[in-house]
Amino acid sequence: MTRFRAEGVRTRSGVARTAITLLLSVAGVAGNTASAAGQVVPRTVMRPETVLAFGFTRVGAVHELSDGRALVLDIADGLLYIIDAQWKGASIVGRKGSGPGEYALPWRLLALGGDSSALVDRGNERLLFIGADARPRGVMTAIAGQCQGSRSARTQQFRAADRMGRYYSEATPVAVSEGGALRITDSAAIERWTSRCQSDTVGFVPRPIGPGARLVAGFVVGSPGESERPFPAVTQWAVGLDGTVAIVYPDPYRVAFIRADGTRHATREIPYTKIRVDDAIKREWRIERQQAQLTTTLARDGSSMTAMERRPIQEPDSWPPFLPPFLADAVTFHHNGSVWVRRSTEAGAHPLYDEISNKGLVRQLVFPLRTVVKGFGRTHVLAVQRDEDDVERLVRFRFNQ
């Protein structure tokens, strides 16, 4: 294994740095807050307990193991790491390639329960299983050919898993017309798969059709040159280890919980104060677009290539008047059965998360600037914070449930 120590780590910009210091001004964020409906919602300020000095490029997921170690997937560098229990250093798990214990393009890290995980390897079109000892333990190849040709059965399309060994994907929003041709629809199915090619549909999520949408190799893509729509309100979903699926809707803002046995429960509408898209928010949007973005290029044969790229900023044709309650990649499932939603905030504000149970909004949590939650441990929230060199540091916050 290649090992990295936390002390004296050199960042990718070539500047030697020590562990970053995370400061949080509590003015205006501590204490409770009142919702639009007058309900008092507890608000908690999260303070960092541990910071790993080693820097990552783009962390996709963090899974804490029962002994205090943590698996960290860096999707930009295409590497899987294991952090030691003392959070002093990191080691690379496996290596790049297509042989046993190797991966080509790791995309997601799925928790399977019992400290076991599955690495979604898009390059090799398979799952690489990681044992409780943080070592590769075999693979499962793509099962699409055995599953009536469904693209969502391909292992590289799996988005989540549960401790029963079932995998979840979102089907392409297409339907077959009477003449046998494919057509784009306005909703997509959440599908649950087993390794024996048995599947069922858990639910549907709305997927509005853009004016330039078209089918390419069975995938829905936009028109070339089509202006990016800033701050879209997109329904998102996540899966808990017990197989519960949570669908988070932006309009109205609410969460539908679908248990593994099919039982469904939806929260009432969760009130929130709309944030106007002002010049400061537009400026932050442009600054973010100037950073290197993780970009996936899709070929006509269905293959893809992922890299960090800087692209010219394309000014939107128009701006929405208000932000939706949450933006992309905002939903994370906690082990206690609640869902955490990263809220939209005003420019320069601290990150704010809603913790939502099947009874509604439980509390709000405020984090240091430039911090994003990536996973949970038994007693901690696991997050990353991006520094001024665009390097991400792993941060651990104590969380009292």
C-alpha atoms as one frame of an Amber mdcrd trajectory, in Angstrom:
protein
   0.000   0.000   0.000   1.109   3.556  -0.681   0.918   5.505   2.561   0.633
   9.225   3.252   1.245  10.859   6.607  -0.706  13.867   7.775   2.354  15.809
   8.971   4.014  18.036   6.376   1.684  17.027   3.566   2.222  18.953   0.330
  -0.882  20.028  -1.523  -1.442  19.582  -5.247  -0.594  23.264  -5.720   2.915
  22.513  -4.416   2.605  24.622  -1.256   3.406  22.890   2.011   0.538  23.261
   4.441  -0.493  22.028   7.848  -4.005  21.128   8.917  -6.431  23.920   8.157
  -8.132  25.798  10.939 -11.893  25.961  10.660 -13.454  29.014  12.230 -17.164
  29.649  12.594 -18.692  32.919  13.675 -21.726  32.026  15.753 -23.363  35.404
  15.431 -26.755  34.976  13.863 -26.587  31.188  13.507 -26.755  29.746  17.011
 -29.906  28.949  18.934 -33.363  28.179  17.580 -35.152  29.604  14.586 -38.806
  29.974  13.740 -40.184  28.492  10.537 -42.609  30.318   8.267 -45.401  28.412
  10.009 -44.295  29.656  13.407 -42.840  26.310  14.521 -39.651  26.625  16.558
 -36.913  24.517  14.959 -33.719  23.805  16.950 -30.579  25.087  15.244 -27.183
  23.567  16.051 -23.768  25.018  15.219 -21.404  22.206  14.204 -17.793  22.562
  15.339 -14.907  20.529  13.865 -13.350  17.920  16.134 -10.722  16.416  13.800
  -9.149  17.632  10.548  -7.084  15.365   8.305  -4.149  17.314   6.850  -3.880
  15.192   3.701  -5.610  16.896   0.785  -8.003  15.396  -1.761  -9.136  16.745
  -5.134 -12.869  15.881  -5.150 -14.284  13.623  -2.464 -17.280  11.646  -3.654
 -18.067   9.667  -0.493 -16.780   8.846   2.993 -17.679   5.663   4.902 -16.568
   5.253   8.510 -15.793   1.698   9.645 -16.620   0.349  13.094 -12.984   0.598
  14.269 -12.793   4.341  13.501 -11.085   4.087  10.123 -12.761   5.601   7.067
 -12.897   4.817   3.357 -12.632   7.920   1.172 -13.352   7.965  -2.560 -11.630
  10.705  -4.581 -13.563  10.687  -7.862 -11.301  13.246  -9.567  -8.055  11.345
  -8.916  -9.839   8.013  -9.350  -8.496   6.540  -6.109  -9.924   4.881  -2.993
  -8.209   5.632   0.331  -8.382   4.237   3.853  -7.863   6.690   6.731  -6.317
   5.224   9.869  -8.294   5.135  13.115  -6.268   8.024  14.587  -6.924  10.192
  11.503  -3.200  10.787  11.053  -2.644   9.424   7.554  -4.100   7.795   4.451
  -3.297   4.716   2.350  -4.448   3.841  -1.164  -6.728   0.800  -1.378  -6.115
  -1.438  -4.392  -4.730   0.073  -7.578  -5.757   1.223 -11.037  -6.268  -1.410
 -13.693  -8.684  -4.117 -14.795  -7.333  -7.119 -12.909  -8.264  -8.580  -9.508
  -8.499  -5.899  -6.823  -8.169  -3.129  -9.400 -10.446  -0.347 -10.655 -10.361
   1.930 -13.696 -12.890   4.701 -13.064 -14.343   4.578  -9.524 -17.535   6.617
  -9.441 -19.500   5.788  -6.294 -18.903   4.038  -2.969 -21.920   2.067  -1.763
 -22.271   1.039   1.893 -23.452  -2.573   2.240 -23.545  -2.827   6.029 -21.171
  -4.654   8.344 -18.248  -2.455   7.208 -18.460  -3.910   3.685 -18.688  -1.627
   0.659 -18.999  -1.817  -3.103 -17.019   0.449  -5.397 -18.887   1.353  -8.601
 -16.218   1.064 -11.305 -17.511   2.682 -14.479 -14.285   1.981 -16.342 -14.539
  -1.797 -15.942 -18.356  -1.831 -15.799 -18.487  -3.774 -12.557 -18.672  -3.557
  -8.788 -15.500  -4.071  -6.784 -16.348  -5.342  -3.304 -14.334  -3.981  -0.371
 -14.288  -6.158   2.750 -14.445  -5.081   6.374 -10.622  -5.166   6.389 -10.613
  -2.448   3.674  -9.209  -4.837   1.050 -10.694  -5.764  -2.343 -12.748  -8.990
  -2.117 -13.963  -9.785  -5.622 -16.169  -8.263  -8.290 -19.651  -8.415  -9.772
 -19.731  -7.761 -13.502 -22.469  -5.906 -15.349 -25.769  -7.782 -15.365 -27.496
  -5.769 -18.101 -27.315  -8.574 -20.651 -29.249 -10.855 -18.327 -31.859  -8.286
 -17.337 -33.996  -7.738 -20.396 -31.591  -5.142 -21.742 -32.314  -2.553 -19.061
 -29.595   0.095 -18.901 -30.329   0.774 -15.258 -29.289  -2.802 -14.441 -25.713
  -2.018 -15.480 -23.547  -1.949 -12.381 -22.048   1.428 -13.283 -25.540   2.946
 -13.052 -26.116   1.835  -9.429 -26.519   4.835  -7.116 -27.148   3.182  -3.749
 -27.354  -0.130  -1.895 -28.740  -1.527   1.341 -27.514  -4.052   3.892 -29.620
  -6.788   2.255 -27.422  -6.604  -0.835 -29.935  -4.876  -3.097 -28.893  -2.149
  -5.508 -30.777   0.953  -6.617 -30.691   2.836  -9.895 -32.699   5.420 -11.749
 -34.027   4.256 -15.088 -33.654   6.469 -18.136 -36.886   8.515 -18.485 -37.975
   6.852 -21.713 -40.905   4.705 -22.780 -41.575   2.464 -25.756 -44.244   3.719
 -28.139 -46.732   1.448 -29.907 -44.447   1.266 -32.914 -41.508   0.138 -30.800
 -39.634   3.450 -30.883 -38.250   5.067 -27.728 -39.665   8.379 -26.535 -38.673
  10.657 -23.665 -41.087  10.821 -20.719 -41.402  13.290 -17.843 -40.681  10.788
 -15.027 -38.094   8.135 -14.185 -38.444   4.934 -12.172 -36.332   4.164  -9.102
 -35.472   0.488  -9.597 -34.292  -2.003  -6.962 -32.132  -4.894  -8.194 -30.674
  -8.116  -6.839 -27.612  -9.883  -8.226 -29.974 -12.539  -9.599 -31.545 -10.009
 -11.917 -34.774  -9.644  -9.992 -36.099  -6.111  -9.850 -39.036  -4.004  -8.819
 -39.957  -0.351  -9.093 -39.842   1.497  -5.787 -41.310   4.751  -7.053 -41.081
   7.469  -9.668 -39.386  10.861  -9.711 -40.364  13.736 -12.004 -37.882  14.565
 -14.730 -39.190  17.547 -16.722 -38.263  17.533 -20.400 -36.119  20.422 -21.639
 -36.855  22.039 -25.014 -33.706  20.572 -26.576 -33.795  17.116 -25.001 -33.032
  14.183 -27.309 -31.993  10.532 -27.121 -28.359   9.559 -27.791 -27.443   5.881
 -27.427 -30.480   5.484 -25.186 -29.560   8.408 -22.921 -31.375  11.740 -22.621
 -29.081  14.685 -23.368 -29.549  18.375 -24.130 -28.951  20.131 -27.426 -25.403
  21.271 -28.297 -24.936  24.901 -27.333 -28.033  24.909 -25.158 -27.656  27.469
 -22.388 -27.235  26.043 -18.892 -30.226  26.637 -16.669 -28.917  27.934 -13.306
 -30.348  26.711 -10.008 -32.789  24.090 -11.318 -35.352  22.685  -8.886 -34.727
  18.926  -9.216 -36.316  16.113  -7.196 -33.657  13.941  -5.525 -33.617  10.594
  -3.746 -31.445   8.563  -1.370 -31.506   5.092   0.214 -30.931   4.057   3.824
 -29.160   0.877   4.903 -32.513  -0.657   5.871 -33.793  -0.197   2.308 -35.919
   2.881   2.968 -36.018   5.217  -0.028 -36.473   8.938   0.588 -37.662  11.144
  -2.274 -37.125  14.859  -1.654 -39.356  17.206  -3.647 -38.537  20.904  -4.111
 -42.002  22.253  -4.931 -43.625  21.935  -2.531 -40.644  21.142  -0.306 -41.382
  17.796   1.356 -40.019  14.253   1.733 -41.703  10.943   0.905 -40.342   7.891
   2.758 -40.890   4.481   1.130 -40.057   1.585   3.449 -38.628  -1.709   2.215
 -42.015  -3.366   2.742 -43.704  -0.796   0.518 -45.174   1.323   3.320 -45.222
   4.987   2.333 -45.337   8.150   4.395 -44.919  11.732   3.229 -44.167  14.703
   5.440 -46.240  17.815   5.328 -44.905  20.694   3.272 -41.779  22.038   4.958
 -41.947  25.837   5.026 -38.903  27.890   4.105 -38.059  31.476   3.309 -37.420
  32.013  -0.394 -34.048  33.502  -1.293 -34.009  35.999  -4.134 -31.372  35.452
  -6.839 -29.482  38.737  -6.464 -26.210  39.973  -7.944 -24.159  38.406  -5.139
 -25.614  34.938  -5.805 -25.025  35.359  -9.547 -21.428  36.353  -8.827 -20.898
  33.220  -6.692 -22.348  31.106  -9.502 -19.842  32.565 -11.990 -16.908  32.092
  -9.596 -17.865  28.444  -9.066 -18.027  27.913 -12.838 -14.470  29.256 -13.141
 -13.180  26.367 -11.033 -12.181  23.059 -12.581 -15.290  20.930 -12.923 -15.578
  17.150 -12.900 -16.811  16.556 -16.444 -18.068  13.346 -18.031 -18.062  13.088
 -21.820 -20.539  10.586 -23.254 -19.751   8.813 -26.531 -22.322   7.445 -28.954
 -21.393   3.868 -28.057 -22.341   4.496 -24.426 -18.757   4.773 -23.151 -17.655
   7.793 -21.133 -14.535   9.670 -20.064 -14.225  11.725 -16.882 -11.701  14.493
 -16.196 -11.276  17.804 -14.338 -11.741  20.594 -16.864 -12.110  24.351 -16.916
 -14.700  25.431 -19.417 -15.678  28.903 -20.629 -18.543  30.395 -18.664 -21.733
  30.449 -20.682 -23.991  33.168 -19.374 -27.558  31.887 -18.848 -30.326  33.156
 -21.087 -32.285  34.009 -17.945 -32.123  33.679 -14.150 -34.869  32.326 -11.890
 -36.266  34.942  -9.491 -35.689  32.724  -6.418 -33.499  29.797  -5.403 -35.200
  26.432  -4.892 -34.992  25.072  -1.315 -32.004  22.895  -2.299 -29.623  22.466
  -5.226 -27.812  19.507  -6.822 -26.441  16.590  -4.735 -28.134  17.899  -1.610
 -29.563  14.717  -0.030 -27.786  12.322   2.362 -29.327   9.474   4.384 -28.322
   9.212   8.059 -28.038   5.879   9.887 -30.798   6.945  12.295 -33.345   6.970
   9.466 -33.433  10.718   8.922 -32.550  12.561   5.726 -30.172  15.511   5.633
 -30.810  18.143   2.973 -28.264  20.846   2.178 -30.309  24.025   1.902 -29.887
  26.891  -0.510 -28.457  29.939   1.277 -27.678  33.567   0.594 -24.288  34.471
  -0.849 -21.491  34.124   1.703 -23.684  32.328   4.261 -22.640  29.266   6.221
 -23.847  25.902   4.875 -27.187  24.948   6.407 -28.639  21.420   6.582 -32.183
  20.317   7.395 -32.520  17.045   9.310 -35.875  15.546   8.325 -37.594  12.462
   9.743 -40.901  10.941   8.676 -42.518  13.391  11.119 -41.027  16.438   9.405
 -38.219  18.888  10.105 -36.280  17.839  13.215 -33.549  20.483  13.376 -31.171
  22.592  11.327 -27.387  22.326  11.438 -24.923  25.085  10.566 -21.418  24.220
   9.320 -18.217  26.210   8.688 -17.864  27.928   5.330 -17.135  25.779   2.232
 -18.087  22.584   4.069 -20.096  19.743   2.505 -21.365  16.647   4.346 -20.211
  13.401   2.696 -21.165  10.678   5.170 -21.829   9.644   8.742 -20.170   7.574
  11.431 -21.613   6.179  14.631 -21.033   9.408  16.556 -19.740  11.811  13.915
 -20.657  13.692  10.777 -18.013  13.275   8.075 -17.509  16.222   5.749 -14.990
  17.966   3.523 -13.935  21.583   3.451 -12.333  23.143   0.392  -9.448  25.551
   1.070  -8.220  28.537  -0.948  -6.038  26.240  -3.088  -9.148  24.262  -4.112
  -7.931  21.283  -2.049 -10.471  19.344   0.020  -9.748  18.342   3.628 -11.612
  15.653   5.516 -13.285  16.987   8.665 -15.040  15.125  11.474 -17.795  16.717
  13.585 -19.211  15.258  16.793 -22.948  14.690  16.422 -25.240  14.003  19.363
 -28.451  12.464  18.047
